[in-house]
Amino acid sequence: MRDRLAELAVDVHPVERRSGIGCRLLGAAMAAAWDGSRRCVVAQAGAGSLGDRFLSAQGFRKIFTLRYARFALAGAGPGAGLRSA
């Protein structure tokens, strides 16, 4: 399955947004993926971001959401914040 997967990253400079360049880049990338026998394309964008809205408008659907947490180590000793199972 992985040999049929393509990962996509498209960045458009803020000055160029809303001019259709993102759609053209996405179209070219999708055509290249298809020509390369890829049948699944994944992309990532921050929840609620412009990229998130763009991908949704282009027919992408969310398959999972990543959540991050941060633990400040300043002043914490070895093993701080770790819980036994």
Backbone as a ProteinNet text record, in pm:
[ID]
protein_1_A
[PRIMARY]
MRDRLAELAVDVHPVERRSGIGCRLLGAAMAAAWDGSRRCVVAQAGAGSLGDRFLSAQGFRKIFTLRYARFALAGAGPGAGLRSA
[TERTIARY]
81.7	0	86.2	197.8	281.5	337.8	357.2	409.8	305.1	181	74.6	37.3	115.4	88.1	179.3	123	202.4	175.6	280.2	264.7	284.3	196.5	191.7	221.1	303.9	329	323.4	231.3	216.8	217.9	306.1	311.6	300.1	212.4	194.2	225.6	310.3	345.3	218.2	207.2	85.7	43.4	139.7	106.4	36.5	66.4	12.2	-118	-160	-281.7	-404.3	-505.1	-633.5	-619.4	-511.5	-490.9	-504.3	-528.8	-542.5	-414.6	-303.6	-176.4	-178.5	-241.9	-250.5	-325.1	-435.2	-512	-429.6	-353.3	-269.2	-156.8	-94.5	10.2	-47.4	-161.7	-225.4	-261.3	-315.7	-349.9	-229.5	-117.6	5.1	57.4	52.4	99.4	11.2	-118.2	-210.7	-189.9	-168.6	-143.2	-13.6	89.3	216.8	200.1	123	97.5	25.5	-76	-150.9	-60	19.8	112.5	214.9	246.9	341.3	274.3	152	74.4	39.3	38.9	-6.1	-157.5	-221.2	-366.6	-421.3	-330.8	-371.4	-273.5	-326.7	-243.4	-276.8	-173.9	-194.5	-126.9	-187.7	-134.6	-164.1	-93.5	-119.3	-131.5	-215.7	-236.5	-286.5	-254.2	-302	-453.7	-517.3	-662.9	-708.8	-804	-859.4	-773.6	-659.1	-567.9	-620.1	-555.5	-589.4	-568.3	-461.1	-433.8	-541.3	-589.8	-697.2	-821.6	-857.8	-976.5	-954.8	-834.5	-802.9	-816.6	-754.9	-760.4	-903.3	-982.5	-1123.2	-1197.7	-1172.7	-1239.7	-1199.6	-1082.4	-1034	-1071.5	-1149.6	-1198.2	-1121.3	-1019.9	-948.4	-1036.2	-1021.9	-1096.5	-999.2	-1035.6	-949.8	-960.2	-843.8	-842.6	-794	-717.8	-681.8	-627.5	-627.2	-577.3	-468.1	-356.3	-247.6	-264.3	-237.8	-239.6	-104	-52.5	78.3	63.6	151.7	155.9	301.1	319.4	454.3	464.7	576.7	604	732.5	724	841.4	934	1059.3	1156.2	1230.4	1221.3	1292.4	1252	1348.7	1324.4	1272.1	1249.6	1199.1	1316.9	1305.8	1411.1	1395	1489.2	1482	1351.2	1287.6	1164	1040.2	1055.5	939.8	837.6	713.5	606.8	576.6	661.9	638.7	551.7	457.7	368.8	393.2	388.1	404.8	275.2	288.6	170.6	94.4
-119.6	0	126.2	124.8	244.4	285.3	187.9	222.3	293.7	298.9	369.2	499.5	537.9	655.8	771.2	889.9	1010.8	1109.8	1174.8	1278.8	1413.5	1506.7	1634.7	1749.3	1841.9	1966.3	2081	2172.4	2288.8	2412.9	2504.6	2632.6	2744.1	2839.3	2954.7	3080.3	3164.5	3290.4	3371.3	3435.2	3511.2	3612.2	3674.9	3772.9	3706.2	3578.6	3506.3	3432.1	3430.1	3356.4	3420.4	3339.3	3380.2	3418.9	3371.1	3399.8	3274.3	3159.8	3034.5	2953.2	3006.2	2935	2805.9	2809.7	2688.9	2577.6	2612.5	2513.5	2457.4	2542.6	2495.6	2404.6	2442.6	2357.6	2223.4	2227.5	2104.3	2016.8	2076.1	1999.8	1933.1	2005.4	1948.4	1834.9	1853.8	1750.1	1626.3	1645.9	1532.3	1456.8	1530.3	1465.9	1385.1	1440.6	1369	1243.2	1253.7	1137	1028.6	1067.6	971.7	906.5	988.5	936.7	842.5	862.5	776.7	657.5	627	512.6	525.6	647	669.2	678.6	621.7	623.2	684	726.4	791.8	905.9	1023.5	1140.9	1191.8	1213.7	1269.2	1405.9	1493.8	1627.7	1662.4	1759.4	1799.8	1950.6	1993.7	2136.1	2150.5	2261.5	2288.7	2304.4	2252.6	2261.6	2406.4	2433.9	2568.1	2665.7	2620.3	2708	2732.7	2825.6	2848.2	2720.7	2649	2523.5	2419.7	2412.4	2320.8	2350.8	2476.7	2516.3	2493.3	2521.4	2498.4	2350.8	2264.4	2121.4	2069	2114.7	2073.5	2117.3	2239.8	2291.8	2213.9	2149.9	2074	1926.6	1889.7	1752.4	1661.3	1712.2	1630.3	1614.1	1501	1480.3	1447	1486.9	1459.1	1312.1	1252.6	1113.2	1097.8	1194.5	1197.2	1334.9	1362.4	1489.4	1461.3	1530.2	1516.8	1621.1	1581.1	1673.9	1664.5	1779.3	1785	1837.8	1792.6	1840.6	1875.4	1967.8	2009.3	2005.3	1953.8	1946.7	2024	2127.9	2209.9	2132.7	2118	2044.6	2133.4	2263.3	2354.7	2327.7	2294.3	2271	2132.4	2050.1	1914.9	1818.8	1722.5	1623.1	1508	1414	1297.3	1222.3	1186	1107.4	1191	1322.2	1406.1	1398.7	1389.5	1386.3	1248	1149.1	1014.5	938.2	867.4	787.6	640.4	561.4	416.6	359.7	255.2	193.9	107.4
0	0	0	74	83.2	-52.9	-141.7	-273.5	-358.9	-311.9	-383.2	-313.9	-213.9	-133.4	-173.3	-182.3	-209.1	-96.8	-50.6	50.4	-16.9	14.2	-54.2	41.2	-3.9	69.8	-31	-11.8	-99.6	-12.6	-42.8	28.1	-74.6	-47.2	-135.4	-55.2	-110.6	-45.1	-20.6	97.2	128.7	21.3	-45.3	-149.3	-268.1	-291.7	-406.8	-376.3	-250.9	-215.2	-278.9	-299.6	-358.7	-506.5	-570.2	-712.3	-798.3	-735.1	-808.3	-817	-767.3	-776.9	-694.2	-578.4	-495.7	-567.7	-634.6	-710.8	-826	-892.4	-1003.2	-951.5	-840.8	-782.2	-738.6	-673.4	-628.2	-748.3	-853.1	-972.9	-1035.2	-1042.7	-1098.7	-1011.2	-879.7	-787.2	-795.1	-804.2	-812.5	-944.4	-1053.8	-1183.3	-1178.7	-1116	-1103.7	-1018.5	-911.3	-826.3	-906.3	-981.2	-1062.9	-1167.7	-1234.6	-1335.8	-1274.5	-1147.5	-1076.4	-1010.6	-1052.4	-1000.8	-853.3	-802.2	-664.4	-665.6	-567.2	-563	-434.9	-347.6	-223.2	-197.5	-170.4	-143.2	-3.9	78.1	211	218.7	294.3	317.6	463	515.7	653.6	662.4	754.2	779.6	922.3	983.5	1118.3	1120.2	1223.8	1235.9	1229.6	1142.6	1130.1	1051.6	1000.3	927	785.4	715.3	575	493.8	524	454.5	479.3	601.6	637.6	554.3	546.5	469.9	319.8	272.3	130.5	95.3	176	147.1	151	246.8	252.9	127.5	84.1	-35.8	-160.8	-158.1	-273.2	-265.1	-164.9	-155	-62.2	6.6	104.2	227.5	295.3	419.4	531.4	650.7	766.4	801.8	826	867.5	1011.3	1061.1	1202.5	1237.7	1367.3	1418.2	1520.1	1508.1	1604.6	1714.3	1835.1	1947.6	2016.5	2054	2118.5	2259.9	2347.2	2484.2	2516.4	2607.9	2645.6	2797.1	2844.5	2987.3	3013	3094.9	3125	3218.7	3178	3258.6	3357.6	3343.5	3433.2	3578	3660.1	3801.8	3834	3733.8	3757.1	3768.9	3856.6	3873.1	3775.6	3776.1	3688.2	3709.3	3602.6	3610.6	3641.9	3657.9	3689.5	3577	3613.9	3516.2	3460.9	3496.1	3446.1	3545.9	3493	3576.4	3548.2	3651.8	3630.6	3577	3495.9	3431.7	3525.8
[MASK]
+++++++++++++++++++++++++++++++++++++++++++++++++++++++++++++++++++++++++++++++++++++

